Amino acid sequence: MLEKLDLQKKLSKSDYSKVMDELGKRLGQVQRLAREAKKPIIIVFEGWRGARRSAIINTMMQQMDARGFDVYSTVRMSEAEYKQPFFTFFWKHLPALGNIVVYHRSWYYLKNANEENDKNNDHKYSQNISYDHINQFEKMLTDDNYIILKFFLHLSKEQQKENIEKNAKTLGKAWRDVSPAIDESDHYEEYFERYEKMLEATDKVNAPWHLIAADDRRVAEIEIINSIVETVEKAVNTPVVAPAAIVRPNNMYDVLSKINATQELTKEEYKKELDKYQKRLKQLQIEMFKEQIPTVICFEGWDAAGKGGAIRRLTAALDPLGFSVHPVSAPNVVERQFHYLWRFWVHLPSPGNIAIFDRTWYGRVMVERIEGFAKNYEWQRAYDEIKDMEQQWAEHGFAIAKFWLQIDKDEQLRRFTDRQNDPMKQWKITDEDWRNREKWDAYEAAVNEMLVRTDTSYAPWTVVEGNNKYYARLKVLKTIVDLFEKKLGK
């Protein structure tokens, strides 16, 4: 792909100025159009060291409104960010609706740097990933209306050497410390082959590469800005065509009908077992922290199924410095500006810590599905998106526990009535709870499909029989104890 580029192209200063005067105005205009259309834009700059990315980005920024425009680089990631799952940095820096994020070296550079460091036995980076992972990540975003523009700035070997020498002379010795990126100049042919493979593996219809001949910076700037203008104009003016909905019968999946929600356990047995498992959990939390193993614990279930009580008995056993609880409700104004998974990536635990989610990303295939907050094609593709996310966490070493708390319809009615008649519990019951109950059959079908399609070896579901709260709370604790012991090799 790269060998097809004409690196001899030149553009005079006067011709450049004439073209840029008009193109700069169009760039500012399409930025405003994207903002009005609420199209988030991600612009990726990759290429050879010395390709003058910073200067090109700066020229581009001069034509645009600086509000809603951010620039990041993986070269500037912190040590803590390196220890997170690979895509965490990029999820945390997604642009809001109508905004723009520019990457001066992105996930592509991070992957190459990862491999380079592993080759030198320097395991600074968090994990290796494949180009398939990258393609899935980009598709997840473009499926959700993000515009991704990817530019690879190609230099000849001679021009790269000249540019690097000029940078060192102009910027001084501190230049390499400020920008400690891979220097390919001594192994140009080797990296040429590596970049060719990268471009071929990740040049997709939804996120194609724009290959830029960058020996002449003026030529590169005009081509880049023109590509941005044309791509954004087309995206803003092209109506979104919804994929065909997949229709499955409601009885295609069946898990819950096989669950006997009523399991017996006396209060005396409960107290004895509770003390034992809470003490064991306290010990295991310390060991998990020493081994720097992060944990994600998810709670889903019917309204009034006992999620809050189970979480309280779990957290009572833990050091409060080592866990956080994230109650999840309908996305707020800020959260609606991003991909639906964004608000969960930003709450990932640091190594050795525990994140507990009281309701989760599975709302996409339950509440948002049933209530019509997500379009059919949005919630239907969410199963694969969620599994991909959880797989990335598991590959990074996370311990993952997912609980569905199951109660039968009669037990839910009993608990609703109890809450409604008790002044100290009335805050727990809302009109929405009653409305949801009327849609029990639709929710049951959605839950059955969720449990089947997202039950994996790396993040399995545990269905908790919840009519007896004592039994349910102990089962949750036992499951987490077993998970921690397995992760610790006990």
Buried (B, 14 or more C-beta within 10 A) or exposed (E): BBEEBEBEBEBEEEEBEEBBEEBBEBBBBBBEBBBEBEBBBBBBBBBBBBBBBBEBBEBBBEBBEEEBBEBBBBBEBEEEEBBBBBBBBBBBBBBBBBBBBBBBBBBBBBBBBBEBBEEEEEEEBBBEBEBEBBBBBBBBBBBBBBBBBBBBBBBBEEBBBBBBEEBEEEEEEEBBEEBEBBBBBEEBEEBBEBBEEBBEEBBBEBBBBBBBBBBBBBBBBBBBBBBBBEBBBEBBEEEEEEEEEEEEEEEEBBBBEEBEBEBEBEEEEBEEBBEBBBEBBEEBBEBBBEBEBBBBBBBBBBBBBBBBBBBEBBBEBBEEEBBBBBEBEEBEEEBEBBBBBBBBBBEBBEBBBBBBBBBBBBBBBBBBBBBEBBBBBBBBBBBBBBBBBBBBBBBBBBBBBBBBBBBBEEBBEBBBEEBBEEEEEEEBBEEEBEEBBEEEEBBBBBBBBBBBBBBBEEBEBBBBBBBBBBBBBBBBBBBBBEBBEEBBEE
